[in-house]
Amino acid sequence: MERECIKEAPTVEEAVDAALEDLGVQQDAVQYEVLDEPGRKVFGLGSEKPARVRVWIRPEALTEIEEARRVARDVVDVEEPDEEAAPAFAAEPAEQFSDEDLDKVADAAVETLKRILDAFGIAAEIEEYEGDEREIILDIVGGDVAVLIGRHGRSLEALQVLVSAITNKRLGFRYPVIVDVEGYRHRRRQKLEEMAGRTADRVARQGTPIRLRPMNAYERRIIHVALRNDRRVSTSSEGEDPFRAVVVMPK
């Protein structure tokens, strides 16, 4: 695993965020130094100078993360779904399930997730609530849970697939269960949706396609969905994992 990296971005905060994504940890697990402060154009000439930071994982956090990941390799080792395929839980619309059905799904999913957390040796709380489309969201909070996110959210995505697969098999029917870690997935979705909007604006203005950085299946799907109803652009995924990326094209 990477222990440190150097990143550039328009601001120090964005550069640190990019480094946290690459390292797969949250900010309380790292230290950083600013190598270059961001600069601006002089009299409208030249280019804006990006911020440049070096970010590294604290030694004590690194020890905890490596031990947790050793356990994670045995527990969370499943393939990611293709974002362009129909979701595994799409057998029936969510509104066709009764409140009793939802209680069964939630109980089974929470029990499954608790068993997995025990295998990690992580003591944490699981907050359960219903999403905008009646999906069940399980948010893991408290304790040393940063390791559950992983590089670009890959460990979290694998955990998501594992919990859904076990829960669906136990119940005999499929229903959307979303696993999050201290709101990471929610914050990540907001950032990606903002990125999608800015990219669509640039594509519409310039009239040329833009290829985004490589993303995992979950992230690519967020981009596709965010721009699905944008009449100015269309999207597609190109390349092979782990370098598969979304391309935003003018219509």
C-alpha positions in Angstrom: 0.0 0.0 0.0 1.1 3.6 -0.6 2.3 5.4 2.5 2.7 8.9 1.1 2.1 10.8 -2.1 2.4 14.3 -3.6 -0.6 15.9 -5.2 -1.4 19.1 -7.1 -4.8 20.8 -7.2 -6.2 24.4 -7.5 -6.3 24.6 -3.7 -4.5 23.0 -0.7 -7.7 21.5 0.5 -8.4 19.8 -2.9 -4.8 18.6 -3.1 -5.1 17.0 0.4 -8.5 15.5 -0.6 -6.9 13.9 -3.7 -4.1 12.5 -1.6 -6.6 11.0 0.9 -8.4 9.3 -2.0 -5.1 7.7 -3.2 -4.0 6.6 0.2 -7.5 5.4 1.1 -7.6 6.9 4.6 -9.3 9.8 6.3 -7.6 13.0 7.3 -7.1 12.1 11.0 -4.7 9.3 9.8 -2.3 11.6 8.0 0.1 14.5 8.2 0.9 16.9 5.4 3.2 19.7 4.3 2.5 22.4 1.7 5.3 22.3 -0.9 3.8 25.1 -3.1 1.1 27.5 -2.3 -1.4 28.2 -5.1 -0.7 31.3 -7.2 -2.7 33.4 -9.6 -2.1 34.9 -13.1 -0.1 38.2 -13.2 -2.0 40.8 -15.1 -4.0 38.0 -16.8 -0.9 36.5 -18.2 0.5 33.0 -17.7 -1.3 30.2 -16.0 -2.5 29.7 -12.4 -0.1 27.9 -10.2 -1.6 24.9 -8.5 -1.1 24.0 -4.8 1.3 21.1 -4.2 1.3 19.1 -1.0 3.0 16.0 0.4 0.8 13.8 2.5 1.9 10.7 4.5 0.2 8.3 6.9 1.2 8.6 10.5 3.3 5.6 11.7 0.8 4.6 14.4 -2.1 4.8 12.0 -0.1 2.8 9.4 0.4 0.0 11.9 -3.4 -0.2 12.6 -4.3 0.0 8.9 -1.9 -2.7 7.8 -3.2 -5.1 10.5 -6.8 -4.3 9.5 -6.1 -4.8 5.8 -4.5 -8.2 6.6 -7.9 -9.3 7.9 -9.7 -7.5 5.1 -8.0 -9.5 2.4 -9.6 -12.6 3.9 -13.0 -11.1 4.4 -13.6 -8.5 1.6 -12.5 -10.1 -1.7 -15.2 -9.8 -4.3 -15.5 -8.4 -7.8 -17.0 -5.0 -8.4 -20.3 -4.8 -10.4 -20.4 -3.2 -13.9 -22.0 0.2 -13.5 -23.6 -0.2 -16.9 -25.3 -3.4 -16.1 -28.7 -3.6 -14.3 -28.2 -3.4 -10.5 -28.4 -6.8 -8.7 -31.4 -5.7 -6.7 -33.5 -4.5 -9.6 -35.9 -7.5 -9.6 -38.7 -5.5 -8.1 -39.4 -1.8 -7.5 -38.7 -0.8 -3.9 -42.3 0.4 -3.4 -43.6 -3.2 -3.8 -42.0 -4.1 -0.5 -44.0 -3.8 2.8 -42.6 -2.2 6.0 -42.3 -5.7 7.4 -40.2 -6.7 4.4 -38.0 -3.7 5.0 -37.5 -4.6 8.7 -36.4 -8.1 7.6 -33.9 -6.6 5.2 -32.5 -4.2 7.7 -32.2 -6.8 10.4 -30.4 -9.3 8.1 -28.1 -6.6 6.7 -27.1 -5.2 10.1 -26.4 -8.7 11.4 -24.3 -9.5 8.4 -22.4 -6.3 8.7 -21.7 -6.8 12.4 -20.3 -10.2 11.7 -17.9 -8.7 9.1 -16.8 -5.9 11.4 -16.1 -8.5 14.1 -13.8 -10.3 11.6 -12.0 -7.0 11.2 -11.7 -6.6 14.9 -13.5 -3.2 14.6 -15.9 -2.0 17.3 -18.2 0.5 15.8 -21.8 1.6 15.7 -24.1 1.0 12.8 -26.6 3.7 12.1 -29.6 2.6 10.0 -31.9 4.9 8.0 -33.9 5.0 4.7 -32.6 6.8 1.6 -34.5 9.0 -0.8 -35.4 6.0 -3.0 -36.3 3.7 0.0 -32.9 2.0 -0.1 -31.6 1.0 3.3 -28.4 2.8 4.3 -26.1 1.4 7.0 -23.6 4.0 8.1 -20.6 2.7 10.1 -19.5 5.3 12.7 -17.0 5.4 15.6 -13.9 3.4 16.2 -11.0 2.9 13.7 -13.1 2.6 10.6 -11.0 4.5 8.0 -9.5 1.2 6.7 -13.0 0.1 5.5 -12.9 2.8 2.8 -9.7 1.8 1.0 -8.1 3.2 -2.0 -10.6 5.2 -4.1 -13.3 3.6 -1.9 -12.6 0.1 -3.3 -12.7 -1.6 0.1 -16.0 0.1 0.9 -17.4 -0.9 -2.5 -16.3 -4.5 -1.9 -17.9 -4.5 1.5 -21.1 -3.1 0.0 -21.2 -6.0 -2.5 -20.4 -8.6 0.1 -23.1 -7.4 2.6 -25.7 -7.2 -0.2 -24.9 -10.7 -1.6 -25.1 -12.4 1.9 -28.2 -10.5 2.8 -30.0 -11.3 -0.4 -29.1 -15.0 -0.2 -30.4 -15.2 3.4 -33.7 -13.5 2.6 -34.4 -15.1 -0.8 -35.1 -11.8 -2.4 -33.2 -8.7 -3.5 -33.4 -5.2 -2.1 -31.0 -2.3 -2.2 -28.7 -2.0 0.9 -26.1 0.7 0.9 -23.1 0.5 3.2 -21.3 3.8 4.2 -18.5 4.7 6.5 -19.0 7.9 8.5 -20.8 9.5 5.6 -17.9 9.0 3.1 -20.1 7.7 0.3 -22.5 10.6 0.7 -19.7 13.2 0.7 -18.0 11.4 -2.3 -21.2 11.4 -4.2 -21.6 15.2 -3.7 -18.1 15.8 -5.0 -18.5 13.6 -8.0 -21.8 15.2 -8.9 -20.2 18.6 -8.7 -17.4 17.4 -10.9 -19.8 16.0 -13.4 -21.6 19.4 -13.6 -18.4 21.3 -14.1 -17.2 18.9 -16.8 -20.5 19.1 -18.6 -20.3 22.9 -18.7 -16.8 22.7 -20.1 -17.7 20.1 -22.8 -20.8 22.2 -23.8 -18.7 25.4 -24.0 -15.7 23.9 -25.8 -17.5 21.4 -28.0 -14.9 18.6 -27.4 -15.0 15.4 -25.3 -13.3 15.2 -21.9 -12.0 12.0 -20.4 -12.2 12.0 -16.6 -9.6 10.2 -14.4 -10.0 6.5 -13.9 -12.7 5.6 -11.4 -14.2 2.5 -9.9 -17.6 1.2 -11.0 -19.5 3.0 -8.2 -18.0 6.3 -9.0 -18.5 5.9 -12.7 -22.1 5.2 -12.2 -22.6 8.4 -10.2 -21.2 10.4 -13.2 -23.5 8.6 -15.6 -26.6 9.1 -13.5 -25.7 12.8 -12.7 -25.5 13.6 -16.5 -28.2 11.3 -17.7 -30.8 14.1 -18.2 -28.3 16.8 -19.3 -29.4 17.5 -22.9 -26.0 19.0 -23.8 -23.8 16.0 -23.2 -23.7 12.2 -23.2 -21.4 9.8 -21.4 -19.7 6.5 -21.9 -17.1 4.4 -20.1 -13.9 3.4 -21.9 -10.8 1.3 -21.1 -10.2 -1.7 -18.9 -10.1 -1.7 -15.1 -8.3 -0.3 -13.2 -7.9 2.4 -15.8 -11.6 2.5 -17.0 -12.9 6.1 -17.1 -15.9 8.1 -18.1 -15.8 10.2 -21.2 -18.2 13.2 -21.4 -19.1 14.1 -25.0 -21.1 16.9 -26.6 -24.4 15.9 -28.2 
